[in-house]
Amino acid sequence: MIWLEDMVVGDVARFGTCHVDRDEVIAFAARYDPQPFHLSDEAAAATHFGRLSASGWHTASMTMAMIVAYYRDIGFQSLGSPGIDELRWLKPVYPGDTLRCETRVLETRRSASRPDMGFVVSDLTVYNQDDVAVMRFRPTVMIRARPAA
């Protein structure tokens, strides 16, 4: 189990693998972000993307799946998140890309009102198969504190 007290400022974790599937890019866009460059090769070719690209929100969703799988596997005692800061889509994500995550702990603190929990702030970057950063954000995660002995 990973508790608040186990999180150390400066710790780095590298994890996840997510293949970006063309059909999923189109299906996600059709439902949640129906902009032409997420739906059609022809429309995307006429933009700065040059070809079909994944929605940034799809990239964020694929990232969330990698985060949840990683933290579940290591026993991280997550209690959810009050939000993220500084979300940036740095480069397009294309069908055929393979994504991975890297996170660095920036801050940990115990909750003033709930001593059984605390907060971890990190810098999370998503990279493609060429180690190009495609997305970055700063999540705050609520985590259980180690129970008193």
MDAnalysis code that builds the backbone (N, CA, C; Angstrom):
import MDAnalysis as mda
import numpy as np

u = mda.Universe.empty(447, n_residues=149, atom_resindex=np.repeat(np.arange(149), 3), trajectory=True)
u.add_TopologyAttr("name", ["N", "CA", "C"] * 149)
u.add_TopologyAttr("resid", np.arange(1, 150))
u.add_TopologyAttr("resname", ["MET", "ILE", "TRP", "LEU", "GLU", "ASP", "MET", "VAL", "VAL", "GLY", "ASP", "VAL", "ALA", "ARG", "PHE", "GLY", "THR", "CYS", "HIS", "VAL", "ASP", "ARG", "ASP", "GLU", "VAL", "ILE", "ALA", "PHE", "ALA", "ALA", "ARG", "TYR", "ASP", "PRO", "GLN", "PRO", "PHE", "HIS", "LEU", "SER", "ASP", "GLU", "ALA", "ALA", "ALA", "ALA", "THR", "HIS", "PHE", "GLY", "ARG", "LEU", "SER", "ALA", "SER", "GLY", "TRP", "HIS", "THR", "ALA", "SER", "MET", "THR", "MET", "ALA", "MET", "ILE", "VAL", "ALA", "TYR", "TYR", "ARG", "ASP", "ILE", "GLY", "PHE", "GLN", "SER", "LEU", "GLY", "SER", "PRO", "GLY", "ILE", "ASP", "GLU", "LEU", "ARG", "TRP", "LEU", "LYS", "PRO", "VAL", "TYR", "PRO", "GLY", "ASP", "THR", "LEU", "ARG", "CYS", "GLU", "THR", "ARG", "VAL", "LEU", "GLU", "THR", "ARG", "ARG", "SER", "ALA", "SER", "ARG", "PRO", "ASP", "MET", "GLY", "PHE", "VAL", "VAL", "SER", "ASP", "LEU", "THR", "VAL", "TYR", "ASN", "GLN", "ASP", "ASP", "VAL", "ALA", "VAL", "MET", "ARG", "PHE", "ARG", "PRO", "THR", "VAL", "MET", "ILE", "ARG", "ALA", "ARG", "PRO", "ALA", "ALA"])
u.atoms.positions = np.array([
    [0.833, -1.188, 0.000],
    [0.000, 0.000, 0.000],
    [0.880, 1.254, 0.000],
    [0.440, 2.248, -0.732],
    [1.132, 3.536, -0.785],
    [0.250, 4.565, -0.086],
    [0.798, 5.210, 0.929],
    [0.083, 6.195, 1.726],
    [0.705, 7.574, 1.509],
    [0.056, 8.593, 2.033],
    [0.561, 9.958, 1.949],
    [2.020, 10.035, 2.408],
    [2.317, 9.376, 3.507],
    [3.658, 9.464, 4.088],
    [4.736, 8.813, 3.217],
    [4.328, 7.994, 2.267],
    [5.272, 7.337, 1.363],
    [5.641, 8.196, 0.160],
    [4.904, 9.256, -0.064],
    [5.134, 10.123, -1.212],
    [6.220, 11.146, -0.865],
    [7.261, 11.226, -1.703],
    [8.404, 12.095, -1.435],
    [8.554, 13.092, -2.581],
    [8.676, 14.358, -2.215],
    [8.891, 15.397, -3.229],
    [10.119, 15.029, -4.061],
    [9.956, 15.099, -5.360],
    [11.029, 14.769, -6.288],
    [10.937, 13.368, -6.860],
    [10.144, 12.498, -6.227],
    [9.984, 11.135, -6.761],
    [9.429, 11.186, -8.177],
    [9.991, 10.342, -9.049],
    [9.557, 10.248, -10.442],
    [9.049, 8.840, -10.703],
    [7.950, 8.743, -11.421],
    [7.419, 7.444, -11.859],
    [7.169, 7.515, -13.357],
    [7.536, 6.445, -14.044],
    [7.282, 6.318, -15.488],
    [6.416, 5.087, -15.672],
    [5.317, 5.235, -16.382],
    [4.380, 4.119, -16.472],
    [3.444, 4.274, -17.661],
    [2.746, 3.185, -17.931],
    [1.668, 3.187, -18.906],
    [2.111, 2.916, -20.324],
    [1.206, 2.350, -21.054],
    [1.310, 2.188, -22.496],
    [-0.115, 2.223, -23.030],
    [-0.362, 3.118, -23.940],
    [-1.689, 3.202, -24.538],
    [-1.531, 3.437, -26.037],
    [-1.996, 2.482, -26.825],
    [-1.969, 2.612, -28.277],
    [-3.183, 3.421, -28.714],
    [-2.970, 4.404, -29.565],
    [-4.047, 5.270, -30.049],
    [-4.656, 4.625, -31.289],
    [-5.894, 4.187, -31.146],
    [-6.597, 3.456, -32.200],
    [-7.446, 4.411, -33.044],
    [-7.329, 4.324, -34.345],
    [-8.056, 5.203, -35.270],
    [-9.570, 5.171, -35.045],
    [-10.142, 3.974, -34.952],
    [-11.594, 3.871, -34.758],
    [-12.028, 4.509, -33.440],
    [-11.207, 4.358, -32.401],
    [-11.529, 4.984, -31.116],
    [-11.420, 6.500, -31.189],
    [-10.444, 7.016, -31.934],
    [-10.306, 8.465, -32.112],
    [-11.589, 9.030, -32.724],
    [-12.070, 8.394, -33.763],
    [-13.276, 8.865, -34.453],
    [-14.504, 8.692, -33.575],
    [-14.628, 7.558, -32.907],
    [-15.794, 7.308, -32.044],
    [-15.848, 8.308, -30.884],
    [-14.707, 8.553, -30.246],
    [-14.668, 9.525, -29.148],
    [-15.074, 10.900, -29.665],
    [-14.473, 11.309, -30.770],
    [-14.770, 12.626, -31.325],
    [-16.234, 12.755, -31.720],
    [-16.775, 11.723, -32.350],
    [-18.175, 11.777, -32.777],
    [-19.097, 12.017, -31.582],
    [-18.737, 11.458, -30.442],
    [-19.603, 11.589, -29.268],
    [-19.304, 12.839, -28.442],
    [-18.006, 13.190, -28.287],
    [-17.648, 14.217, -27.312],
    [-16.955, 15.464, -27.869],
    [-16.387, 15.398, -29.051],
    [-15.636, 16.540, -29.595],
    [-15.707, 16.509, -31.124],
    [-16.912, 16.699, -31.678],
    [-17.123, 16.462, -33.111],
    [-16.596, 17.564, -34.031],
    [-15.329, 17.850, -33.892],
    [-14.697, 18.795, -34.798],
    [-14.167, 18.027, -36.006],
    [-14.233, 18.626, -37.189],
    [-13.903, 17.905, -38.424],
    [-12.523, 17.247, -38.432],
    [-11.516, 17.882, -37.844],
    [-10.161, 17.313, -37.873],
    [-9.994, 16.102, -36.958],
    [-11.028, 15.815, -36.131],
    [-11.034, 14.594, -35.315],
    [-11.890, 13.498, -35.956],
    [-12.580, 13.846, -37.023],
    [-13.546, 12.925, -37.628],
    [-13.210, 12.474, -39.040],
    [-12.406, 13.253, -39.750],
    [-12.222, 13.010, -41.177],
    [-10.786, 13.275, -41.614],
    [-10.235, 12.327, -42.372],
    [-8.901, 12.521, -42.941],
    [-8.867, 13.742, -43.853],
    [-9.896, 13.886, -44.663],
    [-9.939, 14.978, -45.629],
    [-9.995, 16.331, -44.925],
    [-10.860, 16.455, -43.928],
    [-10.969, 17.714, -43.198],
    [-9.677, 18.011, -42.439],
    [-9.082, 16.998, -41.838],
    [-7.842, 17.185, -41.077],
    [-6.692, 17.591, -41.987],
    [-6.664, 17.071, -43.215],
    [-5.589, 17.388, -44.161],
    [-5.564, 18.871, -44.501],
    [-6.697, 19.529, -44.370],
    [-6.784, 20.946, -44.699],
    [-6.438, 21.851, -43.507],
    [-5.994, 21.268, -42.400],
    [-5.651, 22.042, -41.202],
    [-4.169, 21.906, -40.882],
    [-3.741, 22.586, -39.843],
    [-2.351, 22.490, -39.391],
    [-2.015, 21.097, -38.849],
    [-3.034, 20.286, -38.535],
    [-2.780, 18.916, -38.078],
    [-2.250, 18.051, -39.220],
    [-2.746, 18.297, -40.423],
    [-2.287, 17.556, -41.593],
    [-2.913, 16.193, -41.770],
    [-3.402, 15.634, -40.686],
    [-4.066, 14.329, -40.741],
    [-4.934, 14.177, -39.507],
    [-5.733, 13.156, -39.515],
    [-6.656, 12.893, -38.409],
    [-5.910, 12.918, -37.079],
    [-6.427, 13.665, -36.109],
    [-5.788, 13.749, -34.797],
    [-6.809, 13.471, -33.703],
    [-6.305, 12.955, -32.589],
    [-7.168, 12.671, -31.443],
    [-7.549, 13.970, -30.754],
    [-8.743, 14.000, -30.228],
    [-9.168, 15.111, -29.389],
    [-8.252, 15.185, -28.165],
    [-7.973, 16.391, -27.715],
    [-7.211, 16.542, -26.475],
    [-7.917, 15.885, -25.306],
    [-9.255, 15.935, -25.334],
    [-10.020, 15.294, -24.257],
    [-9.901, 13.775, -24.330],
    [-9.761, 13.241, -25.520],
    [-9.518, 11.803, -25.674],
    [-8.136, 11.472, -25.117],
    [-7.148, 12.297, -25.430],
    [-5.807, 12.098, -24.879],
    [-5.849, 12.122, -23.355],
    [-6.598, 13.059, -22.792],
    [-6.733, 13.130, -21.337],
    [-7.405, 11.871, -20.790],
    [-8.391, 11.357, -21.500],
    [-9.083, 10.139, -21.058],
    [-8.174, 8.914, -21.126],
    [-7.386, 8.802, -22.193],
    [-6.438, 7.690, -22.282],
    [-5.404, 7.793, -21.163],
    [-4.987, 9.020, -20.860],
    [-4.038, 9.235, -19.772],
    [-4.638, 8.811, -18.446],
    [-5.895, 9.163, -18.208],
    [-6.546, 8.781, -16.961],
    [-6.590, 7.266, -16.806],
    [-6.836, 6.555, -17.886],
    [-6.853, 5.087, -17.826],
    [-5.481, 4.551, -17.424],
    [-4.406, 5.155, -17.956],
    [-3.056, 4.711, -17.582],
    [-2.755, 5.035, -16.121],
    [-3.181, 6.199, -15.662],
    [-2.958, 6.606, -14.266],
    [-3.669, 5.647, -13.312],
    [-4.942, 5.391, -13.565],
    [-5.723, 4.522, -12.682],
    [-5.116, 3.120, -12.632],
    [-4.739, 2.574, -13.781],
    [-4.144, 1.228, -13.806],
    [-2.845, 1.204, -13.012],
    [-1.992, 2.193, -13.199],
    [-0.705, 2.223, -12.498],
    [-0.907, 2.322, -10.990],
    [-1.705, 3.278, -10.544],
    [-1.877, 3.475, -9.106],
    [-2.623, 2.318, -8.450],
    [-3.528, 1.706, -9.160],
    [-4.202, 0.520, -8.623],
    [-3.182, -0.596, -8.432],
    [-2.316, -0.783, -9.407],
    [-1.334, -1.867, -9.348],
    [-0.313, -1.686, -8.227],
    [0.034, -0.433, -7.883],
    [1.019, -0.233, -6.816],
    [0.368, -0.024, -5.445],
    [-0.957, -0.007, -5.379],
    [-1.642, 0.113, -4.094],
    [-1.762, 1.533, -3.572],
    [-1.733, 2.512, -4.451],
    [-1.895, 3.921, -4.081],
    [-3.296, 4.130, -3.513],
    [-3.393, 4.747, -2.365],
    [-4.666, 4.917, -1.653],
    [-5.392, 6.195, -2.082],
    [-5.752, 6.275, -3.349],
    [-6.383, 7.470, -3.901],
    [-7.797, 7.659, -3.369],
    [-8.127, 8.910, -3.146],
    [-9.478, 9.299, -2.728],
    [-10.092, 10.273, -3.736],
    [-9.562, 10.289, -4.943],
    [-10.080, 11.197, -5.967],
    [-9.204, 12.423, -6.102],
    [-9.742, 13.445, -6.757],
    [-8.970, 14.650, -7.031],
    [-9.867, 15.873, -7.005],
    [-9.405, 16.958, -6.375],
    [-10.176, 18.196, -6.446],
    [-9.952, 18.954, -7.751],
    [-8.991, 18.489, -8.582],
    [-8.813, 19.147, -9.872],
    [-7.390, 19.097, -10.379],
    [-7.217, 19.710, -11.543],
    [-5.899, 19.813, -12.163],
    [-5.659, 21.270, -12.549],
    [-4.405, 21.606, -12.678],
    [-4.009, 22.945, -13.112],
    [-3.098, 22.820, -14.324],
    [-3.033, 23.890, -15.075],
    [-2.056, 24.035, -16.154],
    [-2.132, 22.944, -17.223],
    [-3.323, 22.524, -17.590],
    [-3.470, 21.535, -18.657],
    [-3.037, 22.156, -19.983],
    [-2.103, 21.471, -20.653],
    [-1.614, 21.929, -21.949],
    [-1.511, 20.768, -22.906],
    [-2.077, 20.939, -24.099],
    [-1.888, 19.986, -25.182],
    [-0.739, 20.539, -26.007],
    [0.387, 19.858, -25.963],
    [1.624, 20.389, -26.521],
    [1.831, 20.042, -27.996],
    [1.432, 18.845, -28.376],
    [1.590, 18.356, -29.749],
    [0.382, 17.487, -30.081],
    [0.034, 17.385, -31.354],
    [-1.080, 16.509, -31.723],
    [-0.774, 15.036, -31.411],
    [-1.832, 14.316, -31.125],
    [-1.766, 12.861, -30.947],
    [-2.505, 12.249, -32.125],
    [-1.844, 11.289, -32.773],
    [-2.383, 10.699, -33.995],
    [-2.673, 9.212, -33.822],
    [-3.646, 8.701, -34.586],
    [-3.836, 7.250, -34.606],
    [-2.511, 6.566, -34.941],
    [-2.231, 5.504, -34.222],
    [-0.966, 4.792, -34.393],
    [0.073, 5.168, -33.358],
    [-0.089, 6.313, -32.687],
    [0.840, 6.691, -31.628],
    [0.693, 5.736, -30.439],
    [1.744, 5.671, -29.643],
    [1.705, 4.938, -28.378],
    [2.116, 5.915, -27.292],
    [1.254, 6.067, -26.297],
    [1.466, 7.051, -25.239],
    [1.973, 6.384, -23.963],
    [2.692, 7.172, -23.172],
    [3.133, 6.745, -21.839],
    [3.176, 7.980, -20.946],
    [3.268, 7.762, -19.639],
    [3.228, 8.853, -18.670],
    [4.512, 8.935, -17.856],
    [4.786, 10.140, -17.406],
    [5.862, 10.371, -16.440],
    [5.357, 11.417, -15.454],
    [5.518, 11.135, -14.174],
    [5.043, 12.059, -13.154],
    [6.138, 12.325, -12.134],
    [6.152, 13.548, -11.612],
    [7.122, 13.951, -10.593],
    [6.364, 14.630, -9.464],
    [6.584, 14.152, -8.222],
    [5.917, 14.715, -7.048],
    [6.497, 16.099, -6.761],
    [5.605, 17.091, -6.667],
    [6.017, 18.467, -6.389],
    [5.758, 18.881, -4.952],
    [4.691, 18.323, -4.352],
    [4.277, 18.770, -3.015],
    [3.421, 17.691, -2.367],
    [3.568, 17.543, -1.070],
    [2.651, 16.708, -0.288],
    [2.254, 17.505, 0.949],
    [1.006, 17.335, 1.370],
    [0.564, 18.003, 2.603],
    [-0.639, 17.277, 3.177],
    [-0.697, 17.246, 4.483],
    [-1.832, 16.649, 5.179],
    [-2.985, 17.648, 5.178],
    [-4.193, 17.145, 5.088],
    [-5.373, 17.987, 5.127],
    [-5.524, 18.592, 6.523],
    [-5.802, 19.882, 6.584],
    [-6.013, 20.549, 7.870],
    [-7.325, 20.120, 8.515],
    [-8.320, 19.812, 7.697],
    [-9.638, 19.469, 8.242],
    [-9.891, 17.968, 8.322],
    [-9.095, 17.178, 7.599],
    [-9.270, 15.718, 7.586],
    [-7.909, 15.053, 7.791],
    [-7.486, 14.826, 9.020],
    [-6.149, 14.283, 9.267],
    [-5.928, 12.866, 8.741],
    [-6.993, 12.198, 8.314],
    [-6.863, 10.850, 7.761],
    [-6.490, 10.870, 6.276],
    [-6.289, 12.070, 5.740],
    [-5.959, 12.173, 4.327],
    [-5.060, 13.375, 4.067],
    [-4.540, 13.419, 2.838],
    [-3.717, 14.543, 2.444],
    [-3.773, 14.736, 0.944],
    [-2.883, 15.576, 0.452],
    [-2.863, 15.935, -0.958],
    [-1.465, 15.751, -1.526],
    [-1.418, 15.280, -2.748],
    [-0.164, 15.167, -3.493],
    [-0.340, 15.959, -4.782],
    [0.560, 16.898, -5.013],
    [0.568, 17.674, -6.247],
    [1.753, 17.171, -7.063],
    [1.503, 16.895, -8.325],
    [2.581, 16.404, -9.182],
    [2.540, 17.099, -10.535],
    [3.612, 16.921, -11.262],
    [3.701, 17.383, -12.645],
    [3.629, 16.125, -13.495],
    [2.629, 16.012, -14.357],
    [2.459, 14.816, -15.176],
    [2.609, 15.185, -16.650],
    [3.469, 14.442, -17.333],
    [3.695, 14.656, -18.762],
    [3.393, 13.362, -19.492],
    [2.720, 13.487, -20.624],
    [2.426, 12.348, -21.495],
    [3.329, 12.466, -22.718],
    [3.969, 11.359, -23.058],
    [4.881, 11.302, -24.197],
    [4.362, 10.328, -25.241],
    [4.716, 10.578, -26.501],
    [4.423, 9.602, -27.542],
    [5.610, 8.652, -27.697],
    [5.538, 7.774, -28.672],
    [6.560, 6.748, -28.900],
    [7.926, 7.326, -29.269],
    [7.955, 8.585, -29.677],
    [9.215, 9.248, -30.034],
    [9.762, 10.085, -28.874],
    [9.177, 9.895, -27.682],
    [9.547, 10.661, -26.483],
    [9.306, 12.157, -26.650],
    [8.316, 12.505, -27.460],
    [7.881, 13.884, -27.616],
    [6.734, 14.124, -26.633],
    [6.840, 15.167, -25.829],
    [5.775, 15.508, -24.890],
    [4.551, 15.984, -25.674],
    [3.408, 15.356, -25.426],
    [2.183, 15.719, -26.141],
    [1.152, 16.391, -25.236],
    [1.266, 16.162, -23.920],
    [0.325, 16.776, -22.980],
    [1.004, 16.901, -21.627],
    [0.642, 17.954, -20.900],
    [1.192, 18.159, -19.556],
    [0.110, 18.783, -18.693],
    [0.069, 18.364, -17.442],
    [-0.821, 19.010, -16.478],
    [-0.319, 18.776, -15.075],
    [-0.918, 19.497, -14.138],
    [-0.516, 19.434, -12.735],
    [-1.717, 18.988, -11.900],
    [-1.810, 17.670, -11.647],
    [-2.940, 17.184, -10.848],
    [-2.676, 17.307, -9.343],
    [-3.760, 17.498, -8.612],
    [-3.755, 17.371, -7.158],
    [-4.600, 16.150, -6.843],
    [-4.018, 15.219, -6.106],
    [-4.707, 13.973, -5.787],
    [-4.864, 13.876, -4.272],
    [-6.055, 13.477, -3.835],
    [-6.278, 13.208, -2.418],
    [-5.872, 11.760, -2.156],
    [-5.191, 11.546, -1.032],
    [-4.668, 10.221, -0.711],
    [-4.831, 9.951, 0.788],
    [-5.052, 8.699, 1.107],
    [-5.182, 8.326, 2.510],
    [-3.849, 8.483, 3.221],
    [-3.941, 8.955, 4.473],
    [-2.771, 8.972, 5.347],
    [-2.699, 7.625, 6.061],
    [-1.515, 7.244, 6.434],
    [-1.323, 5.963, 7.126],
    [-2.099, 5.999, 8.446],
    [-2.875, 4.946, 8.727],
    [-3.628, 4.896, 9.986],
    [-2.684, 4.946, 11.192],
    [-3.139, 5.587, 12.244],
    [-2.343, 5.654, 13.468],
    [-2.163, 4.249, 14.026],
    [-0.994, 3.994, 14.608],
    [-0.704, 2.646, 15.143],
    [-1.493, 2.363, 16.401],
])
